[in-house]
Structure formats: structure tokens, C-alpha cells
Amino acid sequence: MPNTTDHYRDLFIGLEIKVPLLDGAQRTYINLDNAASTPPFKAVQKSVNDFLIYYSSVHRGTGFKSLLSTHAYEQARAIVLDFVSADPEVHTCIFGKNTTEAINKLARRFPFSANKDIVLTSGMEHHSNDLPWRSVAKTVHVGLTREGYLDEADFDAKLAHYSERIALVSVTGASNVTGYLTSIHRLAEKAHATGAMIMVDGAQLAPHRKLEMGSPDDPGHLDFVSISAHKLYAPFGTGALIGRREIFEQGDPDMVGGGTVEIVTLDEVTWTDPPEREEAGSPNTVGAIALAAALVELKRIGMDNVASHEARLTAQALSRLAGVKGVKIYGSKDPIRAAERLGVIPLQLEGISHFLAAAILGYEFGIGVRSGCFCAHPYILHLLNVSPEAAGIVRRDMLAGDKTHMPGLIRASFGLYNTPEEVDAFVEALERISRGDYRGVYQQDKASGEYRPVGWEPHFGEYFSLIGEQTC
Ligand SMILES: Cc1ncc(COP(=O)(O)O)c(C=O)c1O
């Protein structure tokens, strides 16, 4: 496969779309919010279109379309298992909505006990890999270094301190804020040596690096991983929890109903085997097929090619941003070490609210980024070095409906299809914003903290409408 940006761009739909700007111009949209969601691969669109004419019920239907749909759904499951190098003898793939649902399921299904009652997670997690544990186990957070890396000395100390009480280590494979990669296989080895299992939140890692569960005989193997299709160029509402089948053979499913049972009487229920036991109700067959099509495409491209393309963009962005007055990058800033992290760059512009800078990027430059705390409040407060007192004041204001002073960052995150020209456009836009060179007058909404330009709003109906109306 030719390793060129043009070639990669040709694999996606929607990249040429022009969007309206505040000055009346139209500009080809630049999406630098890939850590949130990614545009679809053409291969995903094609597989979904090819499949839809056959779409029918799965599992219990007897007609040809049902048989084909069941075959495709199970093929998708096999492709997911293969993508993360799972062992089908040991692991199962449970489809669900996304990583959040996957982790919540594991939290509800993991067999904690009175003397194995701790989940060791970290202070850099997305809320989806933190909050689900808090309600089912004693949740202990590994500390962070000043630069925001997981503090492995603290990990070792907590592992030694709580020792066999730790049932599960649950860490992210890569941060959605700083792009830092976690040494998951090294942590796995240590977790296993203490008698714990390990779950890796693969929402950020899987789209950008090879994610391998490893042989269950290898001490560094992973017991559970989660992925989200909408971050993997397949936005059709699916995610997957891949993990040890034996865990889901015990106890009752967390959600019950159609598809989860072998036999039901008015008094008794016999559950069927995983994964069906864990997928109550009719599944999102189209979503599973879309996800699998994306994984086939990523495998064809090669995750090493994905990683090196994104590392080049990250190095370019870090080098250029270092020269922009007023830009402060959080986390690692070293372009030479760009390959050691994902292309996720959190930053601030001196003297300008993250909410405002993100709004100007969108309204005046056609560049989509994200601002705020990225569902990782504790991590952002750590990176910004916000004192507990200051955090308390902000929390009080937020609870009173005022987010105007909410701390936060701007985040640019790259995907496989982004180009060096887009990185340049982003840096140049930041340069202009930071010297006050923008035209709009913006008003902040107190409840959300977001800024909107006074006297201008986009006419979405000209671009897309569900009711066929093109003018409003
Ligand atoms: C590291 C990480 N974990 C979990 C999630 C939650 O993913 P989803 O919204 O697909 O459930 C995200 C989403 O941004 C994430 O970045």
C-alpha cells in the first residue's frame, strides 16, 4: 500500500466537505477531533451498503437473509477477535454500544469477592474507565508524575500494599488528553504476578497502534480490552468488550431478556453461553459489520503505517507550535519523541479562554477541535495544577449553573487522513487567534461555558435535513 497522505485521504468519505465561516466564505473542513469520533472509511460505507439489502434478523431466523445476517454478524465477531490477537479458545467478543458500555458490563460482571475487592486504576483515566468501578469495588487510583504520566513507582507501591486484594487492574492503553501510551504489557505482568487480572481501555489505543491481547500463557497478556467503532472510522453505534469467556460463564448476565437464555419456565431460567448470554435483545448487526469492515481496512493499511503517519503529523505540530507566542502545550512537547505518544495535543492560548479559542477555530477557520476537560476532570486538574481550593470554587460555581471559568484545554487530535497542510492551517490559526487577529464578537453562554458569535449562526438545513427541507 502506497504510504502517502493522498492515498490515505482517498480511503475516507466526507473529507472534501466545505463548511461556512463567519466571513461568508466556505472552507474545506479540517477535523482535528479524532480522539472523540472519526469519519467513516469508504470500505465501511461499502460493506454497510452491500449488507443492507440482505439485512434481517440474526440468530433465530431460518430464511436465507437471516442465515446470511447471522453468518455476517458472527464473522464480524471473529474479525474483532483477530484484530486484537485474542485467542478464540479463551476469549469472547461481546458487542455493545461502545467502550463505556463495555467497561460498565465488566464492572457488573467481574466476580469481586470480600477478599478480592479492589480495582487499581489511575488518575489519568477517562471517566468511563473510572466511574463504573467506583460503584462495584474499592477503587484505588495510581498517582501521576508532574508531567501527567502514570507513576509506575506508585503503581508498584499500591500493588504491593493492597497485594492480593486487588482483583483487577484497569488502565487506559492511551490517554485521550495527552496521548501518552501506557506500558500495558509491563503492568499486566506485574498485575498477574499479584494474582490480579488486567483490563485495558483500548478506546484511544486501538485506532492508532497495534493492540494485542497476547497469549494467555504470556505473563504480559491482557485479560480484557474494549474498543469503540466510532473512533475506528466506523460510526454505526457499536463497540466491543473482548475478554476471558470464563468470567461471563459465571453468575447472571447484567442485562437479561431475549437472546440470553437456553430455557425459561415460569420459575426457572437457564442462561445460554457467552457471548449471546451477554447480548440481551436484538443486536446492532449493522454496527458490528461496520466495525469489522473498519478493522479489516486498518489491518490492510497496517497499524505500523498508521502510527508512523500520525507520528509525523504530531512531530510537525509540536515543532511548529513551539514557535507560536502564547501557546502552552501540556504533557510531552518533544517532537523527537512524537512516536512515543499518540497524536493528541492539549494546549492553551495565553489569556484566551479554551472555550473561546475553540469557538474561533470553528467559526472563523473551519477547524474542529474540542475544548474543556475531555471527560477526564481529575487528570485535567492535575495537568493544570489546580489547587484543591481553586477546584472547590470552580465546582461550586458549576453546580450553581456557571461554567464560565471552568478550567480546561484545547485538544487537537490527529487521524490517519489528516495532512501536513492541515497541521499548518491549525498552527497558523492559533498564531492569528493568539495575536487577536479574528473578526467575530463572541458571547459566552453561562450554563455551558461555550462561546457563540454575536449575530451569526449556521443554517444547518442547507447542509442536511431529515425532513427534506433545505432552507432552515
Ligand atoms: C480513553 C477513553 N476511554 C473511554 C472513552 C469512552 O468511549 P465511548 O464514548 O466510545 O464509550 C473514551 C472516549 O473518548 C476515551 O477516550
Ligand as a Chemical Component Dictionary entry (heavy atoms), coordinates in Angstrom:
data_LIG
# 
_chem_comp.id                   LIG 
_chem_comp.type                 NON-POLYMER 
_chem_comp.pdbx_formal_charge   0 
_chem_comp.three_letter_code    LIG 
# 
loop_
_chem_comp_atom.comp_id 
_chem_comp_atom.atom_id 
_chem_comp_atom.alt_atom_id 
_chem_comp_atom.type_symbol 
_chem_comp_atom.charge 
_chem_comp_atom.model_Cartn_x 
_chem_comp_atom.model_Cartn_y 
_chem_comp_atom.model_Cartn_z 
_chem_comp_atom.pdbx_ordinal 
LIG C1 C1 C 0 -9.672  6.739 26.758 1  
LIG C2 C2 C 0 -11.156 6.679 26.539 2  
LIG N1 N1 N 0 -11.863 5.764 27.194 3  
LIG C3 C3 C 0 -13.184 5.654 27.044 4  
LIG C4 C4 C 0 -13.875 6.502 26.230 5  
LIG C5 C5 C 0 -15.345 6.350 26.082 6  
LIG O1 O1 O 0 -15.605 5.905 24.784 7  
LIG P1 P1 P 0 -17.094 5.817 24.256 8  
LIG O2 O2 O 0 -17.632 7.201 24.315 9  
LIG O3 O3 O 0 -16.947 5.296 22.885 10 
LIG O4 O4 O 0 -17.818 4.904 25.161 11 
LIG C6 C6 C 0 -13.183 7.497 25.536 12 
LIG C7 C7 C 0 -13.890 8.454 24.681 13 
LIG O5 O5 O 0 -13.414 9.489 24.329 14 
LIG C8 C8 C 0 -11.790 7.581 25.698 15 
LIG O6 O6 O 0 -11.079 8.493 25.049 16 
# 
loop_
_chem_comp_bond.comp_id 
_chem_comp_bond.atom_id_1 
_chem_comp_bond.atom_id_2 
_chem_comp_bond.value_order 
_chem_comp_bond.pdbx_ordinal 
LIG C1 C2 SING 1  
LIG C2 N1 SING 2  
LIG C2 C8 DOUB 3  
LIG N1 C3 DOUB 4  
LIG C3 C4 SING 5  
LIG C4 C5 SING 6  
LIG C4 C6 DOUB 7  
LIG C5 O1 SING 8  
LIG O1 P1 SING 9  
LIG P1 O2 DOUB 10 
LIG P1 O3 SING 11 
LIG P1 O4 SING 12 
LIG C6 C7 SING 13 
LIG C6 C8 SING 14 
LIG C7 O5 DOUB 15 
LIG C8 O6 SING 16 
# 
